[in-house]
């Protein structure tokens, strides 16, 4: 039986000042919730390899990468990102991107895979902003293209904030179709132009949101054409939970049930189109972090159900063939990343934050 593969990078400690409003703890809590729910055997929760410079440079300028890596960002650049610089921040950013790359490979094999982080869609080619340092979605798509696994991809962005960095980086790339459904009056103030933007008014609830989402995903899977068969090889789904009605930064009014329906419909539409889906968590800032984690967990539950029900992937043979291409930087499959158990030994209970080692080799 094929089981859902998930990638987690909460082992990377990021020191934040007291009172910082980004809920960094949600990643640890989510992985523990996934493992406690026995949705995925521990062997299927994997520590991804950090993204390499070569991979990151497929979407970012070399000067920007060097400034991030060496800690030479200006005060204004650091403020724009929203996190204080630290070596741990850089390592986590690389691992988060690596999780999306690995989730794409696993999705192409199994039909669906999940990065329990990712969705850093505000990162531009030459700068970061809005808690986003590297644009994991574009990097992952271009990595899959460079490895010879796909030709075209769609990025389905359900975060409440427009994926402005993704739109800007992919603007001149006809092989990537970008869809963003977001709050019209929410951050960023200046929107970029995606291939398909749907801007919703404050207070939009379940019914109008889901109608807009359904129609937009259908169109995106055809790369914007009004009719005809799906034209994409892979979807990256940003399953942001910040459209939730009690999100501090959301301004929309979706219920938990409505967000679950969005997830289920996304997986259904992609399944019917024969398009594998790599799902990433994106934003979530509920007043209670427990609500954010619970809605993210819904997404993982639905993905696990789809895999158990036989979501069509390309199968291990195609992954093996792609791995044999000999791409520079490598193309690891399931057996090359590190599981939580392989890093920590048999699990007697949920590991605590900071108790994990890192994989020794890069991708």
C-alpha positions in Angstrom: 0.0 0.0 0.0 1.3 3.5 -0.9 1.4 5.8 2.1 1.5 9.6 2.1 5.1 10.9 2.4 5.6 14.1 4.3 8.6 16.3 4.8 9.3 18.3 7.9 12.0 20.8 8.9 11.0 21.9 12.4 14.4 20.5 13.6 15.9 23.8 12.4 15.8 26.2 15.3 15.1 29.8 14.4 15.6 32.2 17.3 12.9 34.9 17.3 12.5 37.7 19.8 9.8 37.5 22.5 6.4 38.5 21.1 7.2 38.0 17.5 3.9 37.5 15.7 5.0 34.7 13.4 3.9 31.4 14.9 7.0 29.4 14.2 5.9 26.8 16.8 3.1 25.6 14.5 5.5 23.5 12.4 6.7 21.4 15.4 3.1 21.1 16.7 1.8 20.1 13.2 4.4 17.3 12.8 3.7 16.0 16.3 0.0 16.1 15.5 0.5 14.2 12.3 2.6 11.5 14.0 0.3 11.3 17.0 -2.7 10.7 14.7 -1.0 7.7 13.1 -1.9 9.1 9.7 1.6 8.4 8.4 4.0 5.8 9.8 7.1 7.5 11.2 9.2 6.1 8.4 7.2 8.3 6.0 7.9 11.6 7.9 11.2 12.7 6.3 13.8 15.3 7.0 14.5 16.9 3.6 17.9 17.7 2.2 18.6 21.4 2.3 18.3 23.1 -1.1 21.6 23.8 -2.7 22.9 27.0 -4.2 22.4 25.6 -7.7 18.8 24.9 -7.0 18.1 28.3 -5.3 19.7 30.1 -8.2 17.1 28.8 -10.5 14.8 31.4 -9.1 17.0 34.0 -7.3 19.9 36.3 -8.0 23.4 35.3 -6.9 24.0 38.5 -5.1 20.8 38.0 -3.0 21.7 34.5 -2.2 25.2 35.5 -1.1 23.8 38.3 1.1 21.4 35.9 2.8 24.0 33.2 3.2 26.7 35.5 4.7 24.4 37.7 6.8 25.1 40.8 4.7 21.5 41.9 4.3 20.9 45.5 5.0 18.7 46.6 7.9 16.0 47.5 5.5 16.2 44.1 3.7 16.0 42.3 7.1 13.0 44.4 8.1 11.3 43.6 4.8 11.7 39.9 5.4 10.4 40.2 8.9 12.8 37.8 10.7 16.1 38.7 12.3 19.0 37.1 10.4 20.7 34.1 11.9 22.5 31.0 10.6 19.5 29.0 11.8 17.2 31.1 9.7 19.3 30.4 6.6 19.4 26.6 7.3 15.7 26.5 7.9 15.0 28.4 4.7 17.1 25.9 2.7 15.4 22.9 4.4 11.9 24.4 3.7 12.8 24.7 0.0 14.3 21.2 0.1 11.0 19.9 1.5 9.0 21.3 -1.4 11.5 19.9 -3.9 11.3 16.5 -2.2 7.5 16.7 -2.0 7.4 17.3 -5.8 9.5 14.2 -6.5 7.3 12.1 -4.1 4.1 13.5 -5.6 5.2 12.5 -9.1 5.7 9.0 -7.8 2.7 8.6 -5.5 0.2 11.2 -6.7 0.3 13.4 -3.6 3.0 14.4 -1.1 3.2 17.0 1.6 5.7 19.5 2.9 4.8 20.4 6.5 6.3 23.8 5.8 6.8 25.8 2.6 4.7 28.2 0.6 7.1 31.1 0.8 5.4 33.0 -2.1 6.5 36.5 -1.2 10.1 35.9 -2.0 11.2 37.8 -5.2 14.2 37.1 -7.3 16.3 39.7 -5.6 14.8 40.2 -2.2 12.6 38.5 0.4 9.6 39.9 2.2 6.6 38.9 4.3 8.4 36.1 6.2 9.6 34.6 2.9 13.3 34.2 2.0 13.5 31.8 -0.9 10.6 31.1 -3.3 10.2 27.3 -2.8 7.5 26.8 -5.4 9.4 28.3 -8.3 12.6 26.7 -7.2 10.9 23.3 -7.0 9.2 23.5 -10.3 12.4 24.5 -12.1 14.3 21.8 -10.3 11.8 19.2 -11.6 12.1 20.6 -15.1 15.9 20.5 -14.9 15.8 16.9 -13.7 13.7 16.0 -16.7 10.6 15.0 -14.7 8.1 17.6 -16.0 7.6 20.2 -18.7 4.8 22.4 -17.3 3.5 23.1 -13.8 0.7 25.1 -12.2 1.0 26.8 -8.8 -2.4 26.9 -7.0 -2.0 29.6 -4.3 -4.8 29.5 -1.7 -3.0 31.7 0.8 -5.0 34.8 1.7 -2.1 37.0 0.6 -1.3 37.3 -3.0 1.7 35.3 -4.2 3.4 38.4 -5.5 7.0 37.0 -5.5 5.8 33.9 -7.4 4.0 36.0 -9.9 7.0 38.2 -10.5 9.5 35.5 -10.9 7.4 33.3 -13.2 5.9 36.3 -15.2 7.9 35.6 -18.3 7.9 31.8 -18.0 5.2 30.1 -20.1 5.9 26.7 -18.5 4.6 27.9 -15.1 1.0 29.0 -14.7 0.4 31.0 -11.5 -3.0 31.2 -9.8 -3.6 33.3 -6.7 -6.9 33.7 -4.9 -6.4 36.3 -2.1 -7.9 39.1 -0.2 -8.3 42.2 -2.3 -7.4 44.6 0.4 -4.8 42.5 2.2 -1.0 42.4 2.0 0.8 43.1 -0.3 -0.5 46.6 -0.9 1.0 46.5 -4.4 0.0 43.4 -6.2 1.9 41.7 -9.0 0.2 40.1 -12.0 -0.3 36.4 -11.8 -1.5 34.4 -14.8 -4.8 34.3 -13.0 -5.6 36.5 -10.0 -8.9 36.4 -8.1 -9.2 39.2 -5.5 -11.9 38.7 -2.9 -13.5 41.4 -0.7 -13.1 41.4 3.1 -15.5 39.0 4.8 -15.9 36.5 1.9 -17.3 33.3 3.3 -17.4 29.6 2.3 -19.9 29.6 -0.6 -18.5 32.4 -2.8 -14.9 31.5 -2.0 -15.4 27.9 -3.0 -17.2 28.8 -6.2 -14.3 31.0 -7.2 -11.7 28.5 -6.2 -13.4 25.6 -8.2 -13.7 27.7 -11.4 -10.1 29.0 -11.1 -8.5 25.7 -10.4 -10.3 24.2 -13.4 -8.9 26.9 -15.6 -5.4 26.8 -14.1 -5.2 23.0 -14.9 -5.6 23.9 -18.5 -2.9 26.6 -18.2 -5.5 29.3 -18.7 -7.2 27.9 -21.7 -11.0 28.1 -21.6 -11.4 24.6 -22.8 -9.5 21.5 -23.7 -7.7 18.8 -21.6 -5.3 19.5 -18.7 -1.9 20.6 -20.0 0.2 20.4 -16.8 2.5 17.7 -15.4 2.5 18.8 -11.7 0.6 21.1 -9.4 2.0 22.8 -6.3 -0.8 23.6 -3.9 -0.3 26.3 -1.3 -2.9 25.2 1.3 -2.8 28.4 3.3 -5.1 28.4 6.3 -5.2 32.2 6.7 -8.5 32.6 4.9 -9.9 31.2 8.2 -12.5 33.4 9.9 -10.5 33.8 13.1 -7.1 34.5 11.5 -5.4 37.6 12.8 -4.2 38.6 9.3 -6.8 37.1 7.1 -9.8 39.4 6.7 -11.8 36.6 5.0 -14.4 34.5 6.7 -13.9 30.8 5.8 -14.9 28.1 8.4 -12.8 25.1 9.1 -15.3 23.1 7.2 -15.0 25.4 4.2 -11.2 25.1 4.2 -11.5 21.3 4.3 -13.9 21.5 1.3 -11.3 23.6 -0.5 -8.6 21.0 0.1 -10.8 18.1 -0.9 -12.0 19.8 -4.1 -8.4 20.7 -5.0 -7.3 17.1 -4.7 -10.4 15.9 -6.5 -9.9 18.2 -9.5 -6.2 17.4 -9.8 -6.9 13.6 -9.4 -9.6 13.8 -12.2 -7.1 15.6 -14.4 -4.4 13.1 -13.7 -2.1 15.8 -12.2 0.1 15.0 -9.2 0.0 17.5 -6.3 2.8 18.6 -4.0 1.0 20.3 -1.1 2.7 23.0 1.1 1.3 24.6 4.2 1.8 28.4 3.5 0.3 30.9 5.9 -1.8 30.6 9.0 -2.1 33.2 11.9 -5.1 32.2 13.9 -5.6 33.8 17.3 -5.2 30.3 18.7 -2.2 28.5 17.2 -4.1 25.3 18.0 -6.7 26.3 15.3 -3.9 26.9 12.8 -2.5 23.5 13.5 -5.9 21.8 13.4 -6.7 23.2 9.9 -3.2 22.3 8.6 -3.8 18.8 10.0 -7.1 18.6 8.1 -5.1 19.1 4.9 -2.7 16.3 5.7 -5.6 14.0 6.6 -7.3 14.6 3.3 -4.1 14.1 1.4 -3.4 10.8 3.3 -7.0 9.6 2.4 -6.4 10.4 -1.3 -3.2 8.3 -1.3 -4.8 5.4 0.5 -7.7 5.6 -2.0 -5.4 5.2 -4.9 -4.5 8.7 -6.1 -2.8 8.2 -9.5 0.9 8.9 -9.6 3.5 8.1 -12.2 4.8 5.2 -10.2 8.2 4.3 -8.9 9.5 3.3 -12.3 9.3 6.8 -13.7 11.0 8.2 -10.6 13.8 5.6 -11.0 14.1 6.7 -14.6 14.3 10.3 -13.7 16.9 9.6 -11.0 19.1 7.9 -13.5 19.4 11.1 -15.5 22.5 12.0 -13.6 21.5 15.6 -12.8 24.1 17.8 -11.1 23.3 18.0 -7.5 21.5 14.7 -7.5 17.9 13.7 -7.4 17.2 11.7 -4.3 14.2 9.5 -4.0 12.4 8.2 -0.9 15.5 6.3 0.3 18.0 9.2 0.2 16.4 11.6 2.7 16.5 10.9 6.4 13.5 9.8 8.4 12.8 11.0 12.0 13.5 7.4 13.2 16.8 7.1 11.3 18.0 10.3 12.9 16.7 9.7 16.4 16.3 5.9 16.9 13.0 4.3 17.7 10.3 6.8 18.8 8.8 6.3 22.2 6.9 9.6 22.0 6.9 12.8 20.0 10.4 14.2 19.9 10.9 17.6 21.5 12.1 20.7 19.6 15.8 20.7 18.9 16.4 17.0 19.5 17.1 16.1 15.9 20.3 15.9 13.8 20.5 17.0 10.2 21.2 14.9 7.1 24.9 15.1 6.4 24.8 15.5 2.6 23.0 18.1 0.4 20.6 17.2 -2.4 
